[in-house]
Amino acid sequence: MPLLMCPNDNAPMQTLDRHGVQFDMCPTCRGVWLDRGELEKLMAAAADEGRA
């Protein structure tokens, strides 16, 4: 997979994994890039965690 560059400051983004969902975050401006469906998965995981 090609390296994703931050659209805000052109820094290389880092791939992170939270709740089994991989997404990209800029270590400089802390902007986040989510692919289709990733926001919904993160929200569902957070809701499940809140019920536990």
C-alpha distance matrix in Angstrom:
0.0 3.8 6.5 8.7 12.3 15.2 17.4 20.4 20.4 17.4 16.5 13.0 12.3 12.2 10.9 14.2 15.7 19.1 21.1 18.3 16.2 12.9 12.8 12.1 15.3 16.5 18.7 21.0 22.1 20.8 19.5 17.3 14.7 15.0 13.5 16.4 18.5 17.3 20.4 22.7 21.3 21.8 25.2 26.3 25.4 27.4 30.2 30.4 30.4 33.2 35.3 35.2
3.8 0.0 3.8 6.3 9.4 12.8 14.7 17.9 17.6 14.2 13.7 10.5 10.7 11.6 11.5 15.2 17.4 20.7 23.2 20.8 18.3 14.8 13.7 12.1 14.6 15.0 17.3 19.0 20.2 19.6 18.2 16.6 14.2 15.4 14.4 17.5 20.1 18.8 21.4 24.2 23.2 23.3 26.6 28.1 27.4 28.9 31.9 32.4 32.3 34.8 37.2 37.2
6.5 3.8 0.0 3.8 6.4 9.8 12.4 15.1 14.4 11.2 10.1 6.7 7.2 8.5 9.4 13.2 16.0 19.3 22.2 20.2 17.7 14.0 12.4 9.9 11.7 11.6 13.7 15.3 16.8 16.3 15.2 14.2 12.4 14.3 14.3 17.8 20.3 18.4 20.6 23.7 22.8 22.3 25.5 27.4 26.5 27.5 30.7 31.5 31.0 33.4 36.0 36.0
8.7 6.3 3.8 0.0 3.8 6.6 9.0 11.8 11.8 9.0 8.6 6.1 5.7 8.2 9.2 12.6 15.6 18.3 21.2 19.7 16.7 13.2 10.7 7.9 9.5 9.4 12.3 13.6 14.2 13.8 12.1 11.1 9.2 11.5 11.9 15.5 18.1 16.3 18.0 21.3 21.0 20.3 23.2 25.5 24.9 25.6 28.7 29.9 29.5 31.6 34.3 34.7
12.3 9.4 6.4 3.8 0.0 3.8 6.3 8.7 8.2 5.3 5.5 4.5 5.6 9.2 11.3 14.5 17.8 20.2 23.4 22.4 19.3 15.9 12.9 9.5 9.7 8.2 11.0 11.3 11.9 12.4 10.9 11.1 10.0 13.2 14.3 17.8 20.4 18.5 19.6 23.2 23.2 22.1 24.7 27.4 26.8 27.1 30.2 31.7 31.1 32.8 35.8 36.3
15.2 12.8 9.8 6.6 3.8 0.0 3.8 5.4 5.7 4.6 5.3 6.1 6.0 9.7 12.0 14.4 17.7 19.5 22.7 22.3 19.1 16.1 12.6 9.1 8.2 6.1 9.4 9.0 8.7 9.5 7.6 8.7 8.4 12.1 14.0 17.4 19.8 17.8 18.1 21.8 22.2 20.7 23.0 26.0 25.5 25.4 28.4 30.3 29.6 30.9 34.1 34.8
17.4 14.7 12.4 9.0 6.3 3.8 0.0 3.8 6.0 5.6 8.2 9.7 9.7 13.3 15.3 17.5 20.6 22.0 25.1 24.7 21.3 18.5 14.9 11.9 11.1 9.4 12.7 11.6 10.4 11.7 9.0 10.3 9.6 13.0 14.6 17.5 20.2 18.8 18.8 22.4 23.4 22.1 23.9 27.0 27.1 26.9 29.6 31.8 31.4 32.4 35.5 36.6
20.4 17.9 15.1 11.8 8.7 5.4 3.8 0.0 3.8 6.1 8.2 10.8 10.8 14.3 16.6 18.4 21.5 22.6 25.8 26.0 22.7 20.2 16.4 13.3 11.5 9.0 11.6 9.6 7.8 10.0 7.9 10.5 11.1 14.7 17.0 19.8 22.2 20.4 19.8 23.5 24.6 22.9 24.4 27.7 27.7 26.9 29.7 32.1 31.4 32.1 35.4 36.6
20.4 17.6 14.4 11.8 8.2 5.7 6.0 3.8 0.0 3.8 5.6 9.0 10.2 13.6 16.7 18.7 22.2 23.6 27.1 27.1 24.1 21.2 17.7 14.1 12.0 8.7 10.4 7.8 7.4 10.4 9.6 12.4 13.3 17.1 19.3 22.5 24.8 22.7 22.5 26.2 26.9 25.0 26.8 30.1 29.7 28.9 32.0 34.1 33.1 34.0 37.4 38.2
17.4 14.2 11.2 9.0 5.3 4.6 5.6 6.1 3.8 0.0 3.8 6.6 8.7 12.4 15.3 17.9 21.5 23.5 26.9 26.4 23.4 20.2 16.9 13.3 12.0 9.0 11.0 9.5 10.0 12.2 11.2 13.0 13.0 16.7 18.4 21.7 24.3 22.3 22.7 26.4 26.8 25.2 27.5 30.5 30.0 29.7 32.8 34.7 33.8 35.1 38.4 39.0
16.5 13.7 10.1 8.6 5.5 5.3 8.2 8.2 5.6 3.8 0.0 3.8 6.2 9.5 12.9 15.4 19.1 21.3 24.9 24.4 21.8 18.4 15.4 11.6 10.0 6.7 7.9 7.0 8.8 10.4 10.5 12.2 12.8 16.4 18.4 22.0 24.2 21.7 22.3 26.0 25.9 24.1 26.6 29.5 28.5 28.2 31.6 33.1 31.9 33.5 36.8 37.0
13.0 10.5 6.7 6.1 4.5 6.1 9.7 10.8 9.0 6.6 3.8 0.0 3.8 6.7 9.9 12.9 16.6 19.2 22.7 21.8 19.3 15.8 13.2 9.5 8.9 6.8 8.1 9.0 11.0 11.4 11.3 11.9 11.8 15.0 16.6 20.3 22.4 19.9 21.1 24.6 24.1 22.5 25.4 28.0 26.8 27.0 30.4 31.6 30.5 32.4 35.5 35.6
12.3 10.7 7.2 5.7 5.6 6.0 9.7 10.8 10.2 8.7 6.2 3.8 0.0 3.8 6.7 9.5 13.1 15.5 19.0 18.3 15.7 12.3 9.6 5.8 5.3 4.5 6.7 8.7 10.0 9.2 8.9 8.6 8.7 11.7 13.6 17.4 19.2 16.4 17.5 21.1 20.4 18.8 21.7 24.2 23.0 23.2 26.6 27.8 26.8 28.7 31.8 31.9
12.2 11.6 8.5 8.2 9.2 9.7 13.3 14.3 13.6 12.4 9.5 6.7 3.8 0.0 3.8 6.3 10.0 12.8 16.4 15.6 13.5 10.1 8.3 5.4 5.3 6.2 7.0 10.2 11.8 10.0 10.5 9.5 10.0 12.1 14.0 17.7 18.8 15.7 17.1 20.4 19.1 17.3 20.6 22.7 21.1 21.4 25.0 25.8 24.5 26.7 29.7 29.5
10.9 11.5 9.4 9.2 11.3 12.0 15.3 16.6 16.7 15.3 12.9 9.9 6.7 3.8 0.0 3.8 6.9 10.1 13.3 12.1 10.1 6.5 5.6 4.4 6.4 8.9 10.2 13.6 14.5 12.1 12.0 9.8 9.5 10.5 11.9 15.4 16.1 13.0 14.9 17.8 16.1 14.7 18.3 20.0 18.2 19.1 22.6 23.1 22.1 24.6 27.3 27.0
14.2 15.2 13.2 12.6 14.5 14.4 17.5 18.4 18.7 17.9 15.4 12.9 9.5 6.3 3.8 0.0 3.8 6.6 10.1 9.5 8.1 5.5 5.5 6.0 7.0 10.2 10.8 14.4 15.0 11.9 12.3 9.9 10.5 10.7 12.6 15.7 15.6 12.0 13.5 16.2 14.2 12.3 15.8 17.4 15.2 15.9 19.5 19.9 18.6 21.2 23.9 23.4
15.7 17.4 16.0 15.6 17.8 17.7 20.6 21.5 22.2 21.5 19.1 16.6 13.1 10.0 6.9 3.8 0.0 3.8 6.7 5.9 5.4 4.4 6.5 8.7 10.3 13.7 14.3 18.0 18.3 14.8 15.0 12.2 12.4 11.5 13.0 15.4 14.4 10.9 12.6 14.6 11.9 10.3 13.9 14.9 12.4 13.6 17.1 16.9 15.8 18.7 21.1 20.4
19.1 20.7 19.3 18.3 20.2 19.5 22.0 22.6 23.6 23.5 21.3 19.2 15.5 12.8 10.1 6.6 3.8 0.0 3.8 5.3 5.3 6.6 8.1 10.8 11.6 15.2 15.8 19.2 18.9 15.2 15.4 12.5 13.3 12.0 13.8 15.6 13.9 10.3 11.1 12.7 9.9 7.6 11.0 11.9 9.0 9.9 13.5 13.4 12.1 14.9 17.4 16.9
21.1 23.2 22.2 21.2 23.4 22.7 25.1 25.8 27.1 26.9 24.9 22.7 19.0 16.4 13.3 10.1 6.7 3.8 0.0 3.8 5.5 8.4 10.7 13.9 15.2 18.8 19.5 22.9 22.4 18.6 18.6 15.5 15.9 13.8 15.0 16.0 13.6 10.5 11.4 11.7 8.4 6.9 9.9 9.6 6.3 8.3 11.3 10.4 9.6 12.9 14.8 14.2
18.3 20.8 20.2 19.7 22.4 22.3 24.7 26.0 27.1 26.4 24.4 21.8 18.3 15.6 12.1 9.5 5.9 5.3 3.8 0.0 3.8 6.5 9.8 13.2 15.3 19.0 20.0 23.5 23.3 19.7 19.4 16.0 15.6 13.4 13.8 14.9 12.7 10.0 12.1 12.5 8.8 8.7 12.1 11.5 8.9 11.6 14.3 13.2 13.0 16.4 17.9 17.2
16.2 18.3 17.7 16.7 19.3 19.1 21.3 22.7 24.1 23.4 21.8 19.3 15.7 13.5 10.1 8.1 5.4 5.3 5.5 3.8 0.0 3.8 6.5 10.2 12.6 16.4 18.0 21.2 20.7 17.3 16.4 12.8 12.0 9.6 10.0 11.4 9.7 6.6 9.0 10.1 7.1 6.9 10.6 11.0 9.3 11.6 14.4 14.2 14.4 17.3 19.1 19.1
12.9 14.8 14.0 13.2 15.9 16.1 18.5 20.2 21.2 20.2 18.4 15.8 12.3 10.1 6.5 5.5 4.4 6.6 8.4 6.5 3.8 0.0 3.8 7.1 10.0 13.6 15.3 18.6 18.5 15.3 14.5 11.0 10.0 8.4 9.0 11.4 11.0 7.8 10.4 12.5 10.2 9.6 13.4 14.4 12.8 14.6 17.7 17.8 17.6 20.4 22.5 22.4
12.8 13.7 12.4 10.7 12.9 12.6 14.9 16.4 17.7 16.9 15.4 13.2 9.6 8.3 5.6 5.5 6.5 8.1 10.7 9.8 6.5 3.8 0.0 3.8 6.8 10.4 12.7 15.6 15.2 12.2 10.9 7.4 6.3 5.5 7.2 10.4 10.8 7.5 9.4 12.4 11.1 10.0 13.4 15.2 14.2 15.2 18.4 19.2 18.9 21.2 23.7 24.1
12.1 12.1 9.9 7.9 9.5 9.1 11.9 13.3 14.1 13.3 11.6 9.5 5.8 5.4 4.4 6.0 8.7 10.8 13.9 13.2 10.2 7.1 3.8 0.0 3.8 6.9 9.6 12.3 12.2 9.7 8.4 5.8 5.1 6.7 8.9 12.5 13.7 10.7 12.0 15.4 14.6 13.1 16.2 18.5 17.5 18.0 21.3 22.4 21.8 23.8 26.6 27.0
15.3 14.6 11.7 9.5 9.7 8.2 11.1 11.5 12.0 12.0 10.0 8.9 5.3 5.3 6.4 7.0 10.3 11.6 15.2 15.3 12.6 10.0 6.8 3.8 0.0 3.8 6.2 8.8 8.6 6.0 5.6 4.4 6.2 8.9 11.8 15.3 16.3 13.1 13.4 17.0 16.5 14.3 17.0 19.7 18.5 18.3 21.7 23.2 22.0 23.7 26.9 27.2
16.5 15.0 11.6 9.4 8.2 6.1 9.4 9.0 8.7 9.0 6.7 6.8 4.5 6.2 8.9 10.2 13.7 15.2 18.8 19.0 16.4 13.6 10.4 6.9 3.8 0.0 3.8 5.4 5.8 4.7 5.2 6.5 8.4 11.8 14.7 18.2 19.6 16.6 16.7 20.4 20.2 17.9 20.3 23.3 22.1 21.6 25.0 26.6 25.3 26.7 30.1 30.4
18.7 17.3 13.7 12.3 11.0 9.4 12.7 11.6 10.4 11.0 7.9 8.1 6.7 7.0 10.2 10.8 14.3 15.8 19.5 20.0 18.0 15.3 12.7 9.6 6.2 3.8 0.0 3.8 6.1 5.2 7.8 9.5 11.9 15.0 17.9 21.5 22.5 19.2 19.2 22.8 22.2 19.6 22.0 24.9 23.3 22.5 26.1 27.5 25.7 27.1 30.6 30.6
21.0 19.0 15.3 13.6 11.3 9.0 11.6 9.6 7.8 9.5 7.0 9.0 8.7 10.2 13.6 14.4 18.0 19.2 22.9 23.5 21.2 18.6 15.6 12.3 8.8 5.4 3.8 0.0 3.8 5.7 8.0 10.9 13.4 16.9 19.9 23.3 24.7 21.6 21.3 25.0 24.9 22.2 24.2 27.4 26.1 25.0 28.4 30.2 28.4 29.5 33.1 33.3
22.1 20.2 16.8 14.2 11.9 8.7 10.4 7.8 7.4 10.0 8.8 11.0 10.0 11.8 14.5 15.0 18.3 18.9 22.4 23.3 20.7 18.5 15.2 12.2 8.6 5.8 6.1 3.8 0.0 3.8 5.5 9.0 11.9 15.3 18.6 21.7 23.0 20.2 19.3 23.0 23.4 20.6 22.2 25.7 24.8 23.4 26.6 28.8 27.2 27.9 31.5 32.1
20.8 19.6 16.3 13.8 12.4 9.5 11.7 10.0 10.4 12.2 10.4 11.4 9.2 10.0 12.1 11.9 14.8 15.2 18.6 19.7 17.3 15.3 12.2 9.7 6.0 4.7 5.2 5.7 3.8 0.0 3.8 6.4 9.9 12.8 16.4 19.4 20.2 17.1 16.2 19.9 20.0 17.1 18.8 22.1 21.1 19.7 23.0 25.0 23.5 24.3 27.9 28.4
19.5 18.2 15.2 12.1 10.9 7.6 9.0 7.9 9.6 11.2 10.5 11.3 8.9 10.5 12.0 12.3 15.0 15.4 18.6 19.4 16.4 14.5 10.9 8.4 5.6 5.2 7.8 8.0 5.5 3.8 0.0 3.8 6.9 10.1 13.5 16.4 17.6 14.9 14.0 17.7 18.3 15.9 17.5 20.9 20.4 19.4 22.4 24.6 23.6 24.4 27.8 28.8
17.3 16.6 14.2 11.1 11.1 8.7 10.3 10.5 12.4 13.0 12.2 11.9 8.6 9.5 9.8 9.9 12.2 12.5 15.5 16.0 12.8 11.0 7.4 5.8 4.4 6.5 9.5 10.9 9.0 6.4 3.8 0.0 3.8 6.5 10.0 13.0 14.0 11.2 10.6 14.4 14.8 12.6 14.6 17.8 17.4 16.8 19.8 21.9 21.2 22.3 25.5 26.4
14.7 14.2 12.4 9.2 10.0 8.4 9.6 11.1 13.3 13.0 12.8 11.8 8.7 10.0 9.5 10.5 12.4 13.3 15.9 15.6 12.0 10.0 6.3 5.1 6.2 8.4 11.9 13.4 11.9 9.9 6.9 3.8 0.0 3.8 6.7 9.9 11.7 9.5 9.8 13.4 13.9 12.7 14.9 17.7 17.7 17.9 20.7 22.5 22.4 23.8 26.7 27.7
15.0 15.4 14.3 11.5 13.2 12.1 13.0 14.7 17.1 16.7 16.4 15.0 11.7 12.1 10.5 10.7 11.5 12.0 13.8 13.4 9.6 8.4 5.5 6.7 8.9 11.8 15.0 16.9 15.3 12.8 10.1 6.5 3.8 0.0 3.8 6.6 7.9 5.8 6.6 10.0 10.5 10.0 12.2 14.7 15.0 15.7 18.2 19.8 20.2 21.8 24.3 25.4
13.5 14.4 14.3 11.9 14.3 14.0 14.6 17.0 19.3 18.4 18.4 16.6 13.6 14.0 11.9 12.6 13.0 13.8 15.0 13.8 10.0 9.0 7.2 8.9 11.8 14.7 17.9 19.9 18.6 16.4 13.5 10.0 6.7 3.8 0.0 3.8 6.3 5.7 7.9 10.3 10.7 11.5 13.8 15.5 16.1 17.6 19.7 21.0 21.9 23.7 25.7 26.9
16.4 17.5 17.8 15.5 17.8 17.4 17.5 19.8 22.5 21.7 22.0 20.3 17.4 17.7 15.4 15.7 15.4 15.6 16.0 14.9 11.4 11.4 10.4 12.5 15.3 18.2 21.5 23.3 21.7 19.4 16.4 13.0 9.9 6.6 3.8 0.0 3.8 5.7 7.5 8.7 9.8 11.6 13.2 14.4 15.9 17.5 19.0 20.3 21.8 23.4 25.1 26.6
18.5 20.1 20.3 18.1 20.4 19.8 20.2 22.2 24.8 24.3 24.2 22.4 19.2 18.8 16.1 15.6 14.4 13.9 13.6 12.7 9.7 11.0 10.8 13.7 16.3 19.6 22.5 24.7 23.0 20.2 17.6 14.0 11.7 7.9 6.3 3.8 0.0 3.8 5.6 5.4 6.4 8.8 10.2 10.8 12.5 14.5 15.6 16.7 18.6 20.2 21.6 23.1
17.3 18.8 18.4 16.3 18.5 17.8 18.8 20.4 22.7 22.3 21.7 19.9 16.4 15.7 13.0 12.0 10.9 10.3 10.5 10.0 6.6 7.8 7.5 10.7 13.1 16.6 19.2 21.6 20.2 17.1 14.9 11.2 9.5 5.8 5.7 5.7 3.8 0.0 3.8 5.4 5.1 6.2 8.6 9.9 10.6 12.3 14.2 15.3 16.4 18.3 20.2 21.4
20.4 21.4 20.6 18.0 19.6 18.1 18.8 19.8 22.5 22.7 22.3 21.1 17.5 17.1 14.9 13.5 12.6 11.1 11.4 12.1 9.0 10.4 9.4 12.0 13.4 16.7 19.2 21.3 19.3 16.2 14.0 10.6 9.8 6.6 7.9 7.5 5.6 3.8 0.0 3.8 5.4 5.1 6.1 8.6 9.9 10.5 12.2 14.2 15.3 16.4 18.5 20.2
22.7 24.2 23.7 21.3 23.2 21.8 22.4 23.5 26.2 26.4 26.0 24.6 21.1 20.4 17.8 16.2 14.6 12.7 11.7 12.5 10.1 12.5 12.4 15.4 17.0 20.4 22.8 25.0 23.0 19.9 17.7 14.4 13.4 10.0 10.3 8.7 5.4 5.4 3.8 0.0 3.8 5.5 5.1 6.1 8.6 9.9 10.5 12.2 14.1 15.2 16.7 18.7
21.3 23.2 22.8 21.0 23.2 22.2 23.4 24.6 26.9 26.8 25.9 24.1 20.4 19.1 16.1 14.2 11.9 9.9 8.4 8.8 7.1 10.2 11.1 14.6 16.5 20.2 22.2 24.9 23.4 20.0 18.3 14.8 13.9 10.5 10.7 9.8 6.4 5.1 5.4 3.8 0.0 3.8 5.5 5.1 6.2 8.6 9.9 10.6 12.2 14.2 15.5 16.8
21.8 23.3 22.3 20.3 22.1 20.7 22.1 22.9 25.0 25.2 24.1 22.5 18.8 17.3 14.7 12.3 10.3 7.6 6.9 8.7 6.9 9.6 10.0 13.1 14.3 17.9 19.6 22.2 20.6 17.1 15.9 12.6 12.7 10.0 11.5 11.6 8.8 6.2 5.1 5.5 3.8 0.0 3.8 5.5 5.1 6.1 8.6 9.9 10.5 12.3 14.4 15.6
25.2 26.6 25.5 23.2 24.7 23.0 23.9 24.4 26.8 27.5 26.6 25.4 21.7 20.6 18.3 15.8 13.9 11.0 9.9 12.1 10.6 13.4 13.4 16.2 17.0 20.3 22.0 24.2 22.2 18.8 17.5 14.6 14.9 12.2 13.8 13.2 10.2 8.6 6.1 5.1 5.5 3.8 0.0 3.8 5.5 5.1 6.1 8.6 9.8 10.5 12.5 14.5
26.3 28.1 27.4 25.5 27.4 26.0 27.0 27.7 30.1 30.5 29.5 28.0 24.2 22.7 20.0 17.4 14.9 11.9 9.6 11.5 11.0 14.4 15.2 18.5 19.7 23.3 24.9 27.4 25.7 22.1 20.9 17.8 17.7 14.7 15.5 14.4 10.8 9.9 8.6 6.1 5.1 5.5 3.8 0.0 3.8 5.5 5.1 6.2 8.6 9.8 10.8 12.7
25.4 27.4 26.5 24.9 26.8 25.5 27.1 27.7 29.7 30.0 28.5 26.8 23.0 21.1 18.2 15.2 12.4 9.0 6.3 8.9 9.3 12.8 14.2 17.5 18.5 22.1 23.3 26.1 24.8 21.1 20.4 17.4 17.7 15.0 16.1 15.9 12.5 10.6 9.9 8.6 6.2 5.1 5.5 3.8 0.0 3.8 5.4 5.1 6.1 8.6 10.0 10.8
27.4 28.9 27.5 25.6 27.1 25.4 26.9 26.9 28.9 29.7 28.2 27.0 23.2 21.4 19.1 15.9 13.6 9.9 8.3 11.6 11.6 14.6 15.2 18.0 18.3 21.6 22.5 25.0 23.4 19.7 19.4 16.8 17.9 15.7 17.6 17.5 14.5 12.3 10.5 9.9 8.6 6.1 5.1 5.5 3.8 0.0 3.8 5.4 5.0 6.1 8.8 10.1
30.2 31.9 30.7 28.7 30.2 28.4 29.6 29.7 32.0 32.8 31.6 30.4 26.6 25.0 22.6 19.5 17.1 13.5 11.3 14.3 14.4 17.7 18.4 21.3 21.7 25.0 26.1 28.4 26.6 23.0 22.4 19.8 20.7 18.2 19.7 19.0 15.6 14.2 12.2 10.5 9.9 8.6 6.1 5.1 5.4 3.8 0.0 3.8 5.4 5.0 6.4 9.0
30.4 32.4 31.5 29.9 31.7 30.3 31.8 32.1 34.1 34.7 33.1 31.6 27.8 25.8 23.1 19.9 16.9 13.4 10.4 13.2 14.2 17.8 19.2 22.4 23.2 26.6 27.5 30.2 28.8 25.0 24.6 21.9 22.5 19.8 21.0 20.3 16.7 15.3 14.2 12.2 10.6 9.9 8.6 6.2 5.1 5.4 3.8 0.0 3.8 5.4 5.2 6.6
30.4 32.3 31.0 29.5 31.1 29.6 31.4 31.4 33.1 33.8 31.9 30.5 26.8 24.5 22.1 18.6 15.8 12.1 9.6 13.0 14.4 17.6 18.9 21.8 22.0 25.3 25.7 28.4 27.2 23.5 23.6 21.2 22.4 20.2 21.9 21.8 18.6 16.4 15.3 14.1 12.2 10.5 9.8 8.6 6.1 5.0 5.4 3.8 0.0 3.8 5.4 5.3
33.2 34.8 33.4 31.6 32.8 30.9 32.4 32.1 34.0 35.1 33.5 32.4 28.7 26.7 24.6 21.2 18.7 14.9 12.9 16.4 17.3 20.4 21.2 23.8 23.7 26.7 27.1 29.5 27.9 24.3 24.4 22.3 23.8 21.8 23.7 23.4 20.2 18.3 16.4 15.2 14.2 12.3 10.5 9.8 8.6 6.1 5.0 5.4 3.8 0.0 3.8 5.5
35.3 37.2 36.0 34.3 35.8 34.1 35.5 35.4 37.4 38.4 36.8 35.5 31.8 29.7 27.3 23.9 21.1 17.4 14.8 17.9 19.1 22.5 23.7 26.6 26.9 30.1 30.6 33.1 31.5 27.9 27.8 25.5 26.7 24.3 25.7 25.1 21.6 20.2 18.5 16.7 15.5 14.4 12.5 10.8 10.0 8.8 6.4 5.2 5.4 3.8 0.0 3.8
35.2 37.2 36.0 34.7 36.3 34.8 36.6 36.6 38.2 39.0 37.0 35.6 31.9 29.5 27.0 23.4 20.4 16.9 14.2 17.2 19.1 22.4 24.1 27.0 27.2 30.4 30.6 33.3 32.1 28.4 28.8 26.4 27.7 25.4 26.9 26.6 23.1 21.4 20.2 18.7 16.8 15.6 14.5 12.7 10.8 10.1 9.0 6.6 5.3 5.5 3.8 0.0
